[in-house]
Amino acid sequence: MLFNSYEFIFLFLPVTFAGFFLLGHKGKKQIATLWLVLASFFFYGYWDVRYVPLLFASISFNYWVGHQLEAKNRCKNWLIFGIVMNVMLLGYFKYMDFFLGAVNALVGQNMFDLPHIVLPLGISFFTFTQTAYLVDAYRGEAKNKSFLTYLEFVTIFPHLIAGPIINHREMIPQFIADKTFRVNYANIALGITIFTFGLFKKVVIADLLAVYANEAFSHVMSLYCAEAWVGALSYTLQLYFDFSGYSEMAIGLALMFNLRMPVNFDSPYQACSIIDFWRRWHMTLGMWVKNYLYIPMGGNRKGEWRKMRNLFVSMLIIGLWHGAGWTFVIWGGLHGVLLIINHAWRKMEIVLPKVVNWAATFLCVTILWVIFRADTVHDAVAVLISMGDISTIVYMDENTRKHLLVLIVSVIALTAIPNPLVMLRKFQPNVKWLSVTVIIMIITLYKFSRISDFLYFQF
C-alpha cells in the first residue's frame, strides 16, 4: 500500500488511527498495540501477502536470538549466528541473481540458471533494523519488554517499507509509554502537516521530475549534452524529493501516533563537501553504518591507512545495500574514494570559497547519481560522455533550454530554502498553518491521477 493513494489516506489511516486510540483510551494498551501490529502486517501484505510469513519468521528469529543474547550474558556465538542468518536471508533474496550472474560472467558460460527471485519489499530496512538490535542486545544496550512490542518495533507501518531505520533503545520506551496511547492534538496537527509536506514533495515535485529523468535514461545512446544534463539534474532532484518526501511522511504519520522517528535528511544539496553530504543524506543509514560497521572495523582508531580502508569498505557496503548491480557497487566505491580525498584535502588546510566547495560537491554528487540511476555501467558511461560533449550544445531546442534553466534555478533555490522540518519547528496549530496544509493537500490530491511507486522501494 502506498502513502500516496486514496485507500491509504481515506481508509487505512483513519481506521488504524481510530482503533488504536479508542483501545488506548479504554486502557487496553496490549490490545491497542496488537491492533497497530495487525494493521502494519496488513499494510505490508496489501502489496504481496506471500511475504508476510517471511517477515514474521524474520522477526521471530531475531527476537529469539536477542532473547538468547540477554539470557546467555551476551554470548558472542549467538550474535554471530544471528548476523550470519540475517545476511544469508538478505543475500538470497536480494543478491542471488547478481552473484550467480557474476560467476557466469567470470567463467564465460552459463553455469547457473538465474532464479530471478522477487525481492520482498523493505527487506533491506527490516534486516538492518533487526541486525542493529542484535548488536545492541549483545552490548547490553537493548532489552525487550515483550514479543508484541518487538513486533511493533519492526513492523510499525510508517517506516516498514523504506525507513527511516529506527533504533531499538530509542523506540521501545516510546511504544510502552502511557502518553503514547492518549490522543495528543498538537502531535496530530503537526504530524498531518509534516505528512502533507512530504506528500507534496513526492506527488507534485518528484513525480513530475521523473518524467524528464525517465525520458533521458530510456535512450542513453542518443542524448545531446543539454538533454543529458536535464536527465541527470532531473534524477538528482527527483531522488531527493521522492525519498525525503517519504521520510517526512513516515515522521508525520508516526507523530500522529505520538511516536518520534529520527530525521533522515538535512538539506543534503547544501553540503559543501562529500563528508558533509553524507552527514545530511539518508542520515539513519549513515549512522547505522558508522555504529555497526565502520566503528567495529576499527573506525579511525588504528591509523590513517585503516581509517581510509574502513571508509572505503563502508561505502562499498552502502552501495551494495542499495542494489544488486555493478552500478551500485561502483557508485558506493567512488563515494568512498571521494571521502578519502576529502579527508586528505582537509589535512592540507587549503581554504577555498564556499561557493566553489558547494559547486564541486554538487557536481560530484550529480555525476555519481548518473551511475546510480543507469541500468548498466555501459549506459552510465554513455550519459556521462554526452554530458561532457559540449560540441552538441548547439542542438539544444527551446523546450530543453527551458527545462535546463528551471532545473538550475531549482538547484540554486535548494541552497537557500531550509528543510521543511526546520521550518516546522515554529509550527503552531492555528488557522494560518491549517490553511497552508489544506491548500497543499488539495493540490496534491489533484495530482493523484499519476500515482507512482517510491524509488526506495526497489532498494
C-alpha positions as CSV (number, residue, x, y, z in Angstrom):
1,M,0.0,0.0,0.0
2,L,1.3,3.4,-0.9
3,F,1.2,6.5,1.2
4,N,0.2,8.4,-1.9
5,S,-3.0,6.5,-2.5
6,Y,-6.7,7.2,-1.8
7,E,-7.1,3.9,0.1
8,F,-4.3,4.7,2.5
9,I,-5.3,8.3,3.2
10,F,-9.1,7.9,3.4
11,L,-9.4,4.3,4.6
12,F,-6.4,2.6,6.2
13,L,-5.1,5.6,8.1
14,P,-8.4,6.7,9.7
15,V,-9.4,3.2,10.7
16,T,-6.0,2.3,12.1
17,F,-5.8,5.7,14.0
18,A,-9.3,5.4,15.4
19,G,-8.9,1.8,16.5
20,F,-5.5,2.5,18.2
21,F,-6.7,5.4,20.3
22,L,-10.1,4.0,21.1
23,L,-8.5,0.9,22.6
24,G,-5.8,3.0,24.2
25,H,-8.4,5.4,25.8
26,K,-10.1,2.3,27.4
27,G,-6.8,1.4,29.0
28,K,-6.3,-1.7,26.8
29,K,-2.7,-1.0,25.9
30,Q,-1.8,-4.5,24.8
31,I,-4.8,-4.8,22.6
32,A,-4.1,-1.3,21.1
33,T,-0.5,-2.4,20.4
34,L,-1.8,-5.6,18.8
35,W,-4.2,-3.6,16.7
36,L,-1.3,-1.5,15.4
37,V,0.8,-4.6,14.7
38,L,-2.0,-6.3,12.8
39,A,-2.7,-3.1,10.8
40,S,1.1,-2.9,9.9
41,F,1.1,-6.5,8.7
42,F,-2.0,-5.8,6.6
43,F,-0.2,-2.7,5.3
44,Y,2.8,-4.9,4.3
45,G,0.7,-7.7,2.9
46,Y,-1.5,-5.5,0.8
47,W,1.4,-5.3,-1.7
48,D,2.1,-9.1,-1.7
49,V,0.7,-11.3,1.0
50,R,3.1,-14.1,0.2
51,Y,5.9,-12.4,2.0
52,V,4.1,-11.8,5.3
53,P,5.2,-15.2,6.6
54,L,8.8,-14.3,5.7
55,L,8.6,-11.0,7.6
56,F,7.0,-12.8,10.6
57,A,9.6,-15.6,10.5
58,S,12.5,-13.0,10.4
59,I,11.0,-11.1,13.4
60,S,10.5,-14.3,15.4
61,F,14.0,-15.5,14.7
62,N,15.7,-12.2,15.7
63,Y,13.6,-11.9,18.8
64,W,14.6,-15.4,19.8
65,V,18.3,-14.7,19.2
66,G,18.0,-11.4,21.0
67,H,16.5,-13.2,24.0
68,Q,19.4,-15.7,24.0
69,L,21.9,-12.8,23.9
70,E,20.2,-11.4,27.0
71,A,19.8,-14.7,28.8
72,K,23.3,-16.1,27.9
73,N,25.1,-13.0,29.2
74,R,25.9,-11.6,25.7
75,C,27.4,-14.7,24.2
76,K,29.2,-13.7,21.0
77,N,28.4,-17.0,19.2
78,W,24.7,-16.1,19.4
79,L,25.5,-12.7,17.9
80,I,27.5,-14.2,15.0
81,F,24.7,-16.8,14.4
82,G,22.0,-14.1,14.2
83,I,24.0,-11.8,11.9
84,V,25.0,-14.6,9.6
85,M,21.4,-15.8,9.2
86,N,20.2,-12.2,8.5
87,V,22.9,-11.7,5.9
88,M,22.1,-15.1,4.3
89,L,18.4,-14.1,4.1
90,L,19.2,-10.7,2.5
91,G,21.8,-12.3,0.3
92,Y,19.4,-15.0,-1.0
93,F,16.5,-12.7,-1.9
94,K,18.5,-9.6,-3.0
95,Y,21.8,-10.7,-4.3
96,M,21.4,-14.3,-5.6
97,D,20.9,-13.3,-9.2
98,F,23.8,-10.8,-9.0
99,F,26.3,-13.3,-7.5
100,L,25.3,-16.1,-9.9
101,G,25.5,-13.8,-12.9
102,A,28.9,-12.6,-11.8
103,V,30.1,-16.2,-11.6
104,N,28.7,-16.9,-15.1
105,A,30.5,-13.9,-16.5
106,L,33.7,-14.8,-14.8
107,V,33.9,-18.3,-16.2
108,G,32.5,-17.2,-19.6
109,Q,29.5,-19.6,-19.6
110,N,26.1,-20.0,-18.0
111,M,27.0,-22.4,-15.2
112,F,24.0,-21.4,-13.2
113,D,20.4,-20.5,-14.2
114,L,19.4,-17.2,-12.6
115,P,16.4,-17.8,-10.3
116,H,15.0,-14.2,-10.8
117,I,13.7,-14.1,-7.2
118,V,11.1,-11.4,-6.5
119,L,12.6,-9.0,-3.9
120,P,10.3,-8.7,-0.7
121,L,9.5,-5.1,0.0
122,G,11.5,-3.4,2.7
123,I,13.8,-6.4,3.3
124,S,16.9,-4.3,3.4
125,F,15.4,-2.0,6.0
126,F,13.9,-4.6,8.4
127,T,17.1,-6.7,8.1
128,F,19.3,-3.8,9.1
129,T,16.9,-2.7,11.8
130,Q,17.0,-6.1,13.4
131,T,20.7,-6.7,13.0
132,A,21.3,-3.4,14.9
133,Y,19.0,-4.7,17.6
134,L,21.1,-7.9,17.9
135,V,24.3,-5.9,18.3
136,D,22.7,-3.6,20.9
137,A,21.5,-6.7,22.8
138,Y,25.0,-8.2,22.7
139,R,26.3,-4.8,24.1
140,G,23.7,-4.8,26.8
141,E,22.1,-1.7,25.4
142,A,18.7,-3.2,24.4
143,K,16.2,-5.0,26.5
144,N,12.9,-6.5,25.1
145,K,9.7,-5.9,27.0
146,S,7.6,-8.4,25.1
147,F,7.3,-10.1,21.7
148,L,4.4,-8.0,20.9
149,T,6.3,-4.8,21.5
150,Y,9.2,-6.2,19.4
151,L,6.7,-6.9,16.6
152,E,5.6,-3.3,16.7
153,F,9.2,-2.1,16.6
154,V,9.9,-3.9,13.4
155,T,6.6,-3.7,11.6
156,I,5.3,-0.2,12.6
157,F,3.9,0.8,9.2
158,P,5.3,4.3,8.7
159,H,8.9,3.1,8.4
160,L,8.5,-0.6,7.4
161,I,8.9,-0.3,3.7
162,A,11.6,2.4,3.2
163,G,12.7,3.6,6.6
164,P,14.0,5.7,8.3
165,I,16.0,3.0,10.0
166,I,14.9,3.1,13.7
167,N,16.8,2.1,16.8
168,H,15.5,-0.3,19.4
169,R,16.7,1.6,22.5
170,E,15.2,4.8,21.2
171,M,11.8,3.4,20.1
172,I,10.8,0.8,22.7
173,P,10.4,3.3,25.5
174,Q,8.0,5.3,23.3
175,F,6.0,2.2,22.4
176,I,5.2,1.4,26.0
177,A,4.8,4.9,27.4
178,D,1.3,5.7,28.7
179,K,1.2,9.0,26.9
180,T,1.6,7.2,23.5
181,F,-1.9,5.7,23.9
182,R,-3.6,9.1,24.6
183,V,-4.7,11.5,21.9
184,N,-2.4,14.4,21.5
185,Y,-4.0,17.1,19.3
186,A,-0.7,19.1,19.0
187,N,1.1,16.0,17.7
188,I,-1.8,15.1,15.4
189,A,-1.8,18.6,13.9
190,L,2.0,18.7,13.4
191,G,2.0,15.1,12.1
192,I,-0.6,15.9,9.5
193,T,1.3,19.0,8.4
194,I,4.6,17.1,8.0
195,F,2.9,14.3,6.2
196,T,1.2,16.7,3.8
197,F,4.5,18.5,3.0
198,G,6.2,15.2,2.3
199,L,3.3,14.0,0.2
200,F,3.5,17.2,-1.9
201,K,7.3,16.7,-2.4
202,K,6.6,13.2,-3.7
203,V,3.5,13.6,-5.8
204,V,3.8,17.1,-7.2
205,I,7.6,17.6,-7.5
206,A,9.3,14.2,-7.6
207,D,6.8,12.5,-10.0
208,L,7.0,15.5,-12.4
209,L,10.8,15.3,-12.4
210,A,10.5,11.6,-13.0
211,V,9.1,12.2,-16.5
212,Y,12.3,14.0,-17.6
213,A,14.7,11.6,-15.9
214,N,13.0,8.5,-17.3
215,E,12.9,10.1,-20.8
216,A,16.6,10.7,-20.7
217,F,17.7,7.4,-19.3
218,S,15.4,5.5,-21.7
219,H,17.5,6.4,-24.7
220,V,21.0,7.0,-23.4
221,M,22.8,6.4,-26.7
222,S,21.2,9.3,-28.5
223,L,21.4,12.1,-25.9
224,Y,22.9,15.5,-26.7
225,C,24.8,17.4,-24.0
226,A,21.9,19.5,-22.7
227,E,19.5,16.6,-22.8
228,A,21.9,14.5,-20.7
229,W,22.2,17.3,-18.2
230,V,18.4,17.6,-18.0
231,G,18.2,13.9,-17.3
232,A,21.0,14.0,-14.7
233,L,19.7,17.0,-12.8
234,S,16.1,15.8,-13.0
235,Y,17.1,12.5,-11.4
236,T,19.3,14.2,-8.8
237,L,16.3,16.3,-7.7
238,Q,13.7,13.5,-8.2
239,L,15.6,11.1,-5.9
240,Y,15.9,13.8,-3.2
241,F,12.2,14.9,-3.3
242,D,11.0,11.3,-3.6
243,F,13.0,9.8,-0.7
244,S,13.0,12.8,1.6
245,G,9.2,13.2,1.0
246,Y,8.7,9.5,2.0
247,S,10.8,10.0,5.1
248,E,8.9,13.1,6.1
249,M,5.6,11.3,5.6
250,A,6.9,8.5,7.8
251,I,7.9,11.0,10.5
252,G,4.5,12.8,10.3
253,L,2.5,9.5,10.4
254,A,4.5,8.3,13.4
255,L,3.9,11.6,15.2
256,M,0.2,11.2,14.8
257,F,0.6,8.1,16.9
258,N,2.8,10.0,19.4
259,L,6.0,8.4,18.1
260,R,9.1,10.4,17.2
261,M,11.2,8.9,14.5
262,P,14.6,10.1,13.5
263,V,15.2,12.8,10.9
264,N,16.6,11.2,7.7
265,F,17.6,14.3,5.6
266,D,19.1,17.7,6.4
267,S,19.2,19.7,3.2
268,P,22.0,17.4,1.6
269,Y,22.3,19.5,-1.5
270,Q,23.5,22.4,0.6
271,A,26.6,20.4,1.6
272,C,30.0,21.9,0.8
273,S,31.9,18.6,1.0
274,I,31.3,14.9,0.4
275,I,31.8,14.4,4.2
276,D,29.1,17.0,4.8
277,F,26.9,15.4,2.2
278,W,26.9,12.0,3.9
279,R,26.1,13.7,7.3
280,R,22.9,15.1,5.6
281,W,21.8,12.4,3.2
282,H,19.9,9.2,4.4
283,M,21.2,10.0,7.9
284,T,19.8,6.9,9.6
285,L,21.7,4.6,7.2
286,G,24.8,6.7,7.7
287,M,24.5,6.3,11.5
288,W,23.8,2.6,11.1
289,V,27.0,2.1,9.0
290,K,29.0,4.2,11.4
291,N,27.8,2.4,14.6
292,Y,27.6,-1.2,13.3
293,L,30.2,-1.4,10.6
294,Y,32.7,1.4,10.5
295,I,33.5,1.6,14.2
296,P,33.5,-2.2,14.8
297,M,36.1,-2.4,11.9
298,G,38.3,0.0,13.9
299,G,37.0,3.3,12.7
300,N,39.8,5.9,12.9
301,R,41.5,4.4,15.9
302,K,44.2,2.3,14.2
303,G,46.0,4.8,12.0
304,E,45.2,6.8,8.9
305,W,45.5,3.9,6.4
306,R,43.0,1.7,8.2
307,K,40.7,4.7,8.6
308,M,40.7,5.1,4.8
309,R,40.2,1.4,4.3
310,N,37.3,1.4,6.7
311,L,35.7,4.3,4.9
312,F,36.0,2.7,1.5
313,V,34.7,-0.7,2.7
314,S,31.7,1.1,4.4
315,M,30.8,2.9,1.2
316,L,31.1,-0.3,-0.8
317,I,28.6,-1.9,1.6
318,I,26.3,1.1,1.3
319,G,26.5,0.8,-2.5
320,L,25.7,-2.9,-2.4
321,W,22.9,-2.3,0.1
322,H,21.2,-0.1,-2.4
323,G,21.0,-2.7,-5.1
324,A,22.4,-5.9,-6.6
325,G,24.3,-4.5,-9.5
326,W,27.7,-3.2,-10.6
327,T,26.4,0.3,-10.9
328,F,25.6,0.4,-7.2
329,V,29.0,-1.1,-6.3
330,I,30.8,1.5,-8.4
331,W,28.7,4.3,-7.1
332,G,29.5,3.3,-3.5
333,G,33.2,2.7,-4.2
334,L,33.6,6.1,-5.9
335,H,31.9,7.8,-3.0
336,G,34.4,6.0,-0.8
337,V,37.2,7.4,-2.9
338,L,35.8,10.9,-2.7
339,L,35.6,10.7,1.1
340,I,39.2,9.6,1.3
341,I,40.2,12.5,-0.9
342,N,38.1,14.9,1.2
343,H,39.8,13.8,4.4
344,A,43.2,14.1,2.8
345,W,42.3,17.6,1.5
346,R,41.3,18.7,5.0
347,K,44.7,17.8,6.3
348,M,46.2,20.1,3.7
349,E,44.2,23.0,5.3
350,I,43.6,24.7,1.9
351,V,40.6,27.1,2.2
352,L,38.5,27.7,-0.9
353,P,35.5,29.9,-1.3
354,K,32.3,28.3,0.0
355,V,30.6,28.5,-3.4
356,V,33.5,26.6,-5.0
357,N,33.2,23.9,-2.4
358,W,29.5,23.6,-2.9
359,A,29.7,23.6,-6.7
360,A,32.4,20.8,-6.6
361,T,30.4,18.8,-4.2
362,F,27.1,19.1,-6.0
363,L,28.8,18.3,-9.4
364,C,30.4,15.1,-7.9
365,V,27.1,14.0,-6.4
366,T,25.2,14.6,-9.6
367,I,27.7,12.7,-11.7
368,L,27.6,9.7,-9.4
369,W,23.8,9.8,-9.4
370,V,24.0,9.1,-13.1
371,I,25.9,5.8,-12.3
372,F,23.4,5.1,-9.6
373,R,20.4,5.6,-11.9
374,A,21.7,3.9,-15.1
375,D,20.6,0.4,-15.9
376,T,24.1,-0.7,-16.8
377,V,27.6,0.6,-16.5
378,H,27.6,1.0,-20.3
379,D,24.6,3.2,-20.1
380,A,26.1,5.3,-17.3
381,V,29.2,5.9,-19.4
382,A,27.1,6.9,-22.4
383,V,25.2,9.5,-20.4
384,L,28.4,10.9,-18.8
385,I,30.1,11.2,-22.2
386,S,27.1,13.1,-23.5
387,M,27.2,15.4,-20.5
388,G,30.8,16.2,-21.3
389,D,30.3,16.6,-25.1
390,I,29.7,20.4,-25.2
391,S,30.0,20.4,-29.0
392,T,26.4,19.1,-29.2
393,I,25.1,22.1,-27.1
394,V,24.1,23.8,-30.3
395,Y,21.4,21.2,-30.8
396,M,19.5,22.3,-27.7
397,D,15.9,23.1,-28.6
398,E,13.7,25.6,-26.8
399,N,12.0,23.1,-24.5
400,T,15.3,21.6,-23.4
401,R,16.6,25.1,-22.7
402,K,13.6,25.9,-20.6
403,H,13.8,22.7,-18.6
404,L,17.5,23.1,-18.0
405,L,17.0,26.7,-16.8
406,V,14.2,25.6,-14.4
407,L,16.4,22.8,-13.0
408,I,19.4,25.1,-12.5
409,V,17.2,27.7,-10.7
410,S,15.7,24.8,-8.6
411,V,19.1,23.7,-7.5
412,I,20.1,27.2,-6.6
413,A,16.9,27.6,-4.7
414,L,17.6,24.4,-2.7
415,T,20.8,26.0,-1.4
416,A,18.7,28.7,0.3
417,I,15.4,27.0,1.3
418,P,15.5,25.4,4.7
419,N,14.4,21.8,5.3
420,P,10.6,21.6,5.9
421,L,11.3,20.1,9.3
422,V,13.3,23.1,10.2
423,M,10.6,25.5,9.1
424,L,8.1,23.5,11.2
425,R,10.0,24.0,14.4
426,K,7.9,27.2,14.7
427,F,4.7,25.3,14.0
428,Q,1.6,26.4,15.9
429,P,-1.8,24.7,15.4
430,N,-3.5,27.8,14.1
431,V,-5.6,29.0,11.1
432,K,-2.6,30.0,9.1
433,W,-1.0,26.6,9.2
434,L,-4.3,24.9,8.7
435,S,-4.9,26.9,5.6
436,V,-1.5,26.2,4.2
437,T,-1.8,22.5,4.9
438,V,-5.3,22.2,3.4
439,I,-4.2,24.0,0.2
440,I,-1.2,21.8,-0.2
441,M,-3.2,18.7,0.4
442,I,-5.9,19.7,-2.2
443,I,-3.1,20.4,-4.8
444,T,-1.5,17.0,-4.0
445,L,-4.8,15.0,-4.2
446,Y,-5.5,16.6,-7.6
447,K,-2.2,15.0,-8.8
448,F,-3.1,11.5,-7.6
449,S,-4.1,10.6,-11.1
450,R,-0.4,9.8,-11.8
451,I,0.3,7.7,-8.7
452,S,3.7,6.0,-8.8
453,D,5.9,3.9,-6.5
454,F,8.6,5.3,-4.3
455,L,12.1,5.0,-5.7
456,Y,13.5,3.4,-2.5
457,F,11.0,0.5,-2.7
458,Q,13.4,-1.1,-5.1
459,F,16.4,-0.8,-2.8
